[in-house]
Each structure stands twice: as structure tokens, then as C-alpha cells.
Amino acid sequence: MTTPIPISSSELGTLWIVYQKKTMMLRVIEHFMEHSQDPEVTEILQLFHQKEADFVIEIAGIFRQEGAAVPVGYTENDIIRDTPPLFDELFSMMYLRLMMKIASGIHALHLGMSYRQDLINLYRRCSEFAEDYCEKTTQFLLDKGVLQKSPAVNLPERAVFAKQKDYRSGFSGHKRSLNTVEVSYLYQGIESNVTGMKLMTGFSQVAKEKQVQKYFFRGKELSKKIISKFGDILLESDVNVPVTAAGLVTNSRTAPFSDKLMMYNTSLLTSFGLGSNMIGTSFSLRKDLPLKMITTAKDVFNFANDGGDIMIEYGWTEEPPQMEDRTQN
């Protein structure tokens, strides 16, 4: 007989994070499913929900198997049934696509933080699932003509090395046009913030607590600011700014979710925004762009920090499993 390998602290922590996110996703998708009329959208949502629920059951089973308390996560207490739709069906696909981008990154990171074969296999399956639904929603939005691709570019005929220092300039003198790597991260930032702006608009309409309502409104304004800043950079190089009128927020003032769930969802998006900004900064070779992205990251960080304080103030922050405090006598 083989001795069971005990779960490590990092594995326990990553499972806790994934459980929180997946239980939240179940509640949001349930609201979308309740109002879905397009057969293709309904099929995507239903199959996603079924598989996501299976993952939640599997992860809860691992907690029990290890003798650890199953997290609370997001439950029936965090969704209000039979409420009017807060978003239209196209937005549900935009939202799911963005959340699957986030999930792909999270699962890839967690796979590299796992040591047990069963958990490595779990995160591999989670990654494949997220990638599959990112592809499904992307294709759906492309077929509907509401997802704007980044612009076409003349393909290089040969590899070229930068020989002049002004390739990196951007504050004064000659400012070269953007390269394709820089365009890709700016496009990603705008696209994500367009979806985030609409999500914040809907959340601000229905939040019960006045402080939370103001926080979501602030999030909407922050997204608009980022879209404007990144859009101006693209336009300086005659690059089209990705815009879409698709994905509507309804006039509903009835909350389908708890303030707790909406705050957590916002926290996930701001974390994704911070990570994207940092990656974009590291790959940019024009000196002015990292500075602009860092100032944006500072705004996003302050917004995220204030959100964390609000969640603790209202008792909405579930604590992850804690290491033993060995500093006390």
C-alpha cells in the first residue's frame, strides 16, 4: 500500500481560490440562463454550468477527503431568482469570454504550483475547459459580427534589429509607431475594460449599499479612463480603437446578485487588470508606454485596495486557510 501524499499549503490555497471563483461563476451563469432565449447561447451556458458544477463538487470532495472545511464560496444566498435580466444575451457571451481568459491564466499558474498528480490533472482539465469556452464565446461573437479584431498589418519581409536609440524614445523628439506586441496589449486592455465598464454600470444600478453603489460607479469611470488613455495611444499611430455597441445593460434596478458577489467579481477583474498592465509594461520597448501603464496600474491598485476594505467592513471576506501562528507563546 502507498502512503497518501498530504496536500501542501500552496495546493490548499489554490483550491480555495478556484472554489471561490467557480461557485461565483455558477450563480452568475444561472442568472444568464434564466433569461437566455437564443438557442446557441442557451446551449453554451447550460453546458458550461454543468461542467463548472462538476468541478465544484470535485473540489469540495478533495477538501473533505483531506479533512479540511469546505469553503462557503457563493451559494443560493448570493443570487435572487425571478428578477428581470440585468444584461442582454450578447453581454453574457462577452462576460463569459473575459472570465475564461482570467481562468486560463489562473489555472496555468496553479498547475505550476501543484505537486500531487491528482491536482495537476485537475488544473490541466480546468485549463482545457477554460480554453474551450474562451474559443466557443470568441467564435460566437465573431459570427455575430460584434467582436472587433486587432487591425491587419503588412507582414515583415525580413527580421530587423533596432540600431538607433530613438527606437525606445517616446517622451521627446521622434516617436516611432507602435509595434505589434504593444498594440496587442493595448487592445487587450481596451477590450477587457469595455466589458468591465458595462459590468460596473449594471452593478451600480442594482447595488443595495450606497457605499458599494458608489464604488461600482467609480469602477465604471476608471474603465472609461483606461479605454480613453489606451485609445489615444493607438490613434497616435493611426490604429483603430476596438469599440462595440453590443452587450447592453438593461434598465433593471432589481439586483439579481448579492452585493458580496458583485464586489468579489469586481475584485477578480481588477486583479486581472493589474496583471495585464504589468505584462504589457514588461514587453513594451517605447519608454513612454510603461510609464502610462504604470500610472494606470496605480489607479487600478488603489481601486482594488479600497474594494478589499469595503468587503472586510461588511463582513464579506471569507478567509483562506491560515498557516499556524508560531510566534505566540
ABEGO torsion letter per residue (X at the ends): XBBBBBBBAAAAAAAAAAAAAAAAAAAAAAAAAAABABAAAAAAAAAAAAAAAAAAAAAAAAAAAAGBBBBAEBBAAABBBGBBBABBAAAAAAAAAAAAAAAAAAAAAAAAABABAAAAAAAAAAAAAAAAAAAAAAAAAAAAGABBBBBBBBBBABBBBBABAAAABAABEBBBBBBAAAAAAAAAAAAAAAAAAAAAAAAAAABABAAAAAAAAAAAAAAAAAAAAAAAAAAAAGBBBBBBABGBBBABABBABBAAAAAAAAAAAAAAAAAAAAAAAAABABAAAAAAAAAAAAAAAAAAAAAAAAAAAAGABBBBBBBBBAABX
